[in-house]
Amino acid sequence: MSNRRLSPLSPVFGPALSPAGEAGLLAAASVSAHRRMTRWPRRALSPSVRVLMWAMRAYVVLMLAVVALQIARLV
């Protein structure tokens, strides 16, 4: 039987990491998780972009109605 210590961060059959190596990986994982959870502030949109976005929303709603009507006629 081997006297190796298995690290929770290393593969099951891989070599154990030193405590400094584990601390470095945990710190990197913590920074990555914090960056992933950070909310980005909203950007100010110009009036033309705002109109374009509302037009796209209206188009999607219109197309959903068209598809629903086609499905209703099919049945």
N, C-alpha and C positions, 0 to 999 in steps of 0.2 A: 504494500500500500504506500502511496506517495505521501510525502509530508508537505506538499505544496498547499498554500492557502489560495482558494478561489475567490476572486473579486466579483462583486455583483455587476461591475461594469465591464468585465472581460468575458469573452465567450466561455462556455462551460469547460471546454478542453484546452483553452488557451492559458498562457502564463498569467500569473497574478501581477497586478500593477503595484507599484510602490505607492505608499500613502501620498507622496507629493504628486504622482501621476494621477491618482484618483481625485485629489483636490483640484488639480488643474482641469480635469474633465468635468467635474461637478460645477466649477466656476463657469466654464464655457457653456455648459448646458443651462445654467441659471441665467446667464446673459441672453442666450438665445430665446429662452422662454419669456423673459421679460420683454424683449424686443417684439416677440410675436403677440404678446398680450397688450402692448401699448396701443392706445387709440390715436389715430391720426386726426388732427384738427380738420374741420371742413374748410374747403377753399372757397373764396368768394367767386361766384360765377358771373360772367358778364350777362347783360340782358339778352343778347342774341343767343348765347348758349342756353340760358334758362328757357327761352322760347322753343329752341330746338328740342330740349329734353321733354317739355310738355307736349310737343307735337309727336314725339316718339311714343310717349305714354298713350296718347289718344289713338295713335295708329295701332298699337298693340291691342287696346280695348276693342277697336273697330274690327281688327282681324279675328279676335276671339269670338265676336258676335257673328262674323261671317262663317267661321268654322262651325259654330253651334247651329246656325241656320242650315248649313249644308248637311250636317249630321241629322238634324230634325227632318229634313226633306228625304234623306236616304231611308229613314225608318218609316 
